[in-house]
Amino acid sequence: MPFFSWLKVLCLLPFFIVFVFYFFNVWTFTAAFIYSMIIMGTHGTIWHHRYCTHGAYKFRNAFWRVFTQNLTINVIPEEIYVISHHVHHAKSDEPGDPYNAQAGFFYCFLADVNHQPIAKDLSAADYNRVKLLMKHTGVKANTYAQYKHWGSYANPLRAVMSWLLNWSFWYMAFYLMGGHALACSLFGAACFWAVGVRTFNYEGHGKGEDKQREGIDYNHKDNSVNQLWPGIVAGEWHNNHHLFPKSARSGFKPHQVDFAWYYIKLMSVLGAVSTYKDFKKQFYKQYHLPYQHNKSKQEILQPMVPVLQVSEVK
C-alpha cells in the first residue's frame, strides 16, 4: 500500500506540471487552491480521520458511505491511515508513534513508507483485530492467506479498480465542467495536497517542541496544537481533536470554523448520517469554562497583591 500511495502521487505529477506550464491563470489557480486546500483537506478530515479512524459518526446505509468516500480524487489508501492513526493516539509524541514529530521532519513526511503500513507478519488473531478496526470503512478485507501473500488488508486488484474508477469519474466530471484546463488543474491540486498533507502531523505537534498556548491548547498529554490555517481549511483543530478524538466536531469555539463538521451535520439533517458524537458541551464544561473562571479569579486577585505587600511593610 505505501507503493500505491506514492504511485498515485507520481501519476498526479504530470497533471500538476501541465497545470503550471499550460493552464495556469487566475481562475485555474483559484480553483486549484480551493480544491487542494479546502475540499481535499476537509474530505480527509471527514472520511479518513473522523469516520474511518475514530468512528465519530455512522452512515444510514452503504450508499452514503461510498458517496462520501469518493467525494474527491482518491489518493490515500484507508489502511495506511487508519491502523497507524490508532497507534498515534495511543503513543502520541512517544517512541512508537508513527508520526512522532520529535524524530524530525522526514520521519513524519515518510511515515506512510516507513511506519504506517500494517506489519506483514501478524498472527491470525492480530489480523482479525485489524479487520475489526477496518470493518466499518467498507473496504473489503483480504483473507488471512491473502494477507500473508500480499502483506496488506486490501486486495491490490480491488484497490487498483477502485482507484481507476474514481479517477475516471472525476476527470470526466471536471472535463465536462471546464475542459482539460479545469481537469488538469484540479488533478494537479490533488498532487499538491497529497505531498503537503504529509507535513501536517509534524506541524500539528509543534515540530517536536512544546508550542502550546494557554487558553488555546487544553490537552497537555502531548504536543498537539490548534493551528489557525489547518483549522479553517480542514477543520483540523488538532489539540481539540486530541482532547476528544471521537467527536464529529473539533471546532468547539465560535471562531473555530469546521467545514468537516458542517458536512457531517448537513448529512445528519438530510438523513444520510444516522448518529454522531459531539463533545462541544464537554469541552466547555471540563476545559474552557474552568480556565475562564480561574483566569478571572487571578485578574481580581492580582491588583490586591501590591496592596497587601504595602500593608505588610507598614
C-alpha positions in Angstrom: 0.0 0.0 0.0 2.9 2.5 0.5 3.7 1.7 -3.1 0.2 2.7 -4.2 0.2 5.8 -2.1 3.3 7.2 -3.8 2.5 5.8 -7.2 -0.7 7.9 -7.1 1.5 11.0 -6.3 3.7 10.2 -9.3 0.7 9.7 -11.5 -0.7 13.1 -10.4 2.6 14.9 -11.0 2.1 15.2 -14.8 -1.2 16.9 -14.2 0.5 19.4 -11.9 3.2 20.1 -14.5 0.6 20.6 -17.2 -1.4 22.9 -14.9 1.6 25.1 -14.0 3.0 25.4 -17.6 -0.1 25.3 -19.8 -3.2 26.2 -17.9 -2.1 28.5 -15.2 -4.2 31.6 -14.8 -6.0 33.4 -12.0 -9.2 31.3 -12.5 -7.5 27.9 -12.6 -5.2 28.9 -9.7 -8.2 29.9 -7.6 -10.0 26.6 -8.4 -6.9 24.6 -7.6 -6.3 26.5 -4.4 -9.9 25.9 -3.2 -9.9 22.2 -4.3 -6.5 21.4 -2.7 -6.6 23.5 0.5 -10.3 23.3 1.4 -12.1 20.5 -0.5 -9.3 17.8 -0.3 -8.3 18.9 3.2 -11.8 18.8 4.5 -12.6 15.5 2.9 -9.5 13.9 4.5 -10.9 15.0 7.9 -14.4 13.9 7.1 -13.5 10.5 5.7 -10.1 9.2 6.8 -9.9 11.0 10.2 -13.3 11.3 11.7 -15.1 8.3 10.1 -12.6 5.6 9.2 -10.3 6.1 12.2 -12.5 7.4 15.0 -16.0 6.3 14.1 -17.3 9.8 15.1 -20.4 9.2 13.1 -22.3 6.5 11.3 -23.9 6.4 7.9 -27.5 5.3 7.5 -26.6 2.9 4.6 -23.7 1.9 2.4 -24.7 4.3 -0.4 -23.9 7.4 1.6 -20.7 5.8 2.9 -19.5 5.1 -0.7 -20.7 8.6 -1.8 -18.7 10.3 1.0 -15.6 8.1 0.4 -15.5 9.2 -3.3 -16.3 12.9 -2.9 -12.8 13.7 -4.1 -9.9 12.3 -6.1 -8.7 9.1 -4.4 -5.2 9.5 -3.0 -4.6 7.8 0.4 -5.4 4.1 1.0 -7.6 3.7 4.1 -5.5 1.0 5.7 -2.4 3.2 5.6 -4.1 5.9 7.5 -6.5 4.1 9.9 -4.4 1.5 11.7 -1.4 3.7 12.2 -3.6 6.6 13.4 -4.9 4.4 16.3 -1.2 3.9 17.3 -0.6 7.6 17.0 -3.3 8.3 19.6 -2.1 5.5 21.9 1.5 6.7 21.8 1.3 10.3 20.8 4.7 12.0 20.8 6.3 8.9 22.4 8.5 6.2 20.9 6.4 4.1 18.6 4.3 7.0 17.4 4.3 6.7 13.6 4.2 10.5 13.3 6.4 11.4 16.3 7.4 15.0 15.5 10.4 14.7 17.9 12.0 12.3 15.4 12.2 15.0 12.8 10.5 16.3 9.6 11.3 13.3 7.3 10.3 10.8 10.0 6.8 12.3 9.7 6.9 13.0 6.0 7.8 9.5 5.0 5.7 7.8 7.7 3.5 6.1 5.1 6.5 4.3 3.8 8.4 3.6 7.0 5.9 3.4 9.9 2.3 3.4 8.8 1.8 0.1 6.9 0.4 -2.8 8.8 3.1 -5.4 9.8 3.5 -8.2 7.3 3.9 -10.9 10.0 0.8 -10.6 12.0 -0.8 -13.6 13.6 -4.3 -14.7 12.6 -5.6 -13.2 15.9 -3.8 -9.8 15.4 -5.0 -9.7 11.7 -8.6 -10.2 13.0 -8.1 -7.1 15.2 -7.0 -5.1 12.1 -10.2 -6.4 10.4 -12.3 -5.2 13.3 -10.8 -1.7 13.1 -11.4 -1.5 9.4 -14.7 -3.3 9.0 -17.0 -0.2 9.1 -15.0 1.5 6.3 -16.5 -0.8 3.7 -13.0 -1.7 2.3 -13.2 -5.5 1.7 -10.6 -7.4 3.6 -8.2 -10.0 2.4 -8.5 -13.4 3.9 -5.6 -14.2 6.2 -4.0 -16.3 3.5 -4.3 -13.4 1.0 -2.8 -11.1 3.6 0.2 -13.3 4.1 0.6 -13.3 0.3 0.1 -9.6 -0.4 1.1 -8.1 3.0 -1.9 -5.8 3.0 -5.5 -5.6 4.3 -7.0 -4.6 0.9 -6.6 -6.8 -2.2 -4.4 -4.9 -4.7 -6.6 -5.7 -7.6 -9.7 -4.2 -5.9 -7.6 -1.2 -4.8 -6.5 -0.5 -8.4 -10.0 -0.9 -9.8 -11.4 1.5 -7.2 -8.6 3.9 -8.0 -9.2 3.8 -11.7 -13.0 4.2 -11.4 -12.6 7.1 -9.0 -10.1 9.0 -11.2 -12.0 8.3 -14.4 -15.2 9.6 -12.9 -13.6 12.8 -11.6 -11.6 13.6 -14.7 -14.7 13.2 -16.8 -16.7 15.4 -14.4 -14.1 18.1 -14.3 -13.7 18.0 -18.1 -17.4 18.4 -18.6 -17.4 21.4 -16.2 -14.3 23.2 -17.6 -12.4 21.1 -20.2 -8.9 19.8 -19.8 -7.8 23.1 -18.2 -10.0 22.5 -15.2 -9.4 18.8 -15.0 -5.6 19.1 -15.2 -5.7 22.0 -12.7 -7.7 20.0 -10.1 -5.8 16.8 -10.5 -2.6 18.9 -10.2 -4.1 20.4 -7.0 -4.6 16.8 -5.7 -0.9 16.2 -6.3 0.0 19.3 -4.3 -2.3 18.2 -1.4 -1.0 14.6 -1.4 2.5 15.9 -0.8 1.6 18.8 1.5 -0.7 16.7 3.8 2.4 14.6 4.8 3.7 17.6 6.7 0.6 18.1 8.8 1.4 16.0 11.9 4.9 17.5 12.1 3.5 21.0 12.2 0.4 19.9 14.2 2.7 18.6 17.0 4.8 21.7 17.3 7.7 20.4 15.2 8.7 18.3 18.1 8.7 21.2 20.6 6.2 22.4 23.2 4.4 25.2 21.4 1.1 25.1 23.2 -0.5 28.3 24.3 -2.5 29.0 27.4 -6.2 29.3 26.7 -5.9 27.9 23.2 -4.5 24.4 23.8 -6.1 22.5 26.6 -4.7 19.0 26.1 -1.3 18.7 27.6 -0.7 15.0 27.3 1.2 15.5 24.1 2.5 18.4 21.9 -0.6 18.8 19.7 -1.5 22.4 18.9 -4.5 24.2 17.5 -3.4 25.9 14.3 -5.5 28.6 12.6 -4.9 27.6 8.9 -5.4 23.8 9.1 -8.4 24.5 11.4 -10.1 26.9 9.0 -9.4 25.0 5.7 -9.8 21.4 7.0 -11.4 21.5 10.5 -8.2 20.2 12.0 -8.2 21.9 15.4 -5.7 19.3 16.4 -5.3 19.9 20.1 -9.1 19.9 20.4 -9.2 16.6 18.5 -6.7 15.0 20.9 -8.9 16.1 23.8 -12.0 14.4 22.2 -10.8 12.1 19.3 -14.2 10.6 18.7 -16.0 13.9 18.3 -17.5 14.6 14.9 -16.8 18.3 15.7 -13.4 19.7 16.6 -14.1 23.4 16.1 -15.6 24.0 19.5 -15.2 27.8 19.9 -17.2 30.3 17.8 -14.2 31.3 15.6 -13.1 27.7 15.0 -14.5 27.1 11.6 -15.1 23.4 10.9 -16.2 22.5 7.4 -15.9 18.8 8.1 -18.5 19.2 11.0 -20.8 21.2 8.7 -20.8 18.4 6.2 -21.5 15.8 8.8 -24.3 17.9 10.4 -25.8 18.5 7.0 -25.8 14.8 6.2 -27.4 14.2 9.5 -30.2 16.7 8.7 -30.7 15.0 5.3 -30.9 11.6 6.9 -27.6 10.2 5.4 -25.9 10.1 8.8 -27.8 8.2 11.4 -25.7 9.1 14.6 -22.8 11.3 15.5 -20.8 12.3 18.6 -20.4 15.9 19.6 -18.3 16.8 22.6 -18.7 20.6 22.5 -20.6 20.8 25.8 -18.0 18.6 27.5 -15.2 20.8 26.1 -16.7 23.9 27.6 -17.6 22.2 30.9 -14.3 20.4 31.5 -11.8 22.8 30.0 -12.8 26.2 28.7 -15.2 27.5 31.4 -12.9 26.3 34.3 -10.0 28.1 32.6 -12.0 31.3 32.2 -13.1 31.1 35.8 -9.5 30.7 37.1 -8.3 33.5 34.8 -11.0 35.8 36.2 -10.0 35.0 39.8 -6.4 35.7 39.0 -7.2 39.1 37.4 -9.2 40.0 40.5 -6.5 38.9 43.0 -3.5 40.3 41.1 -4.2 44.1 41.8 -4.6 43.2 45.5 -1.0 41.8 45.8 0.8 45.2 45.9 -1.7 46.5 48.4 -1.2 43.5 50.7 2.6 43.9 50.4 2.4 47.6 51.4 0.2 46.7 54.3 2.8 44.2 55.5 5.6 46.8 55.3 3.5 49.2 57.4 
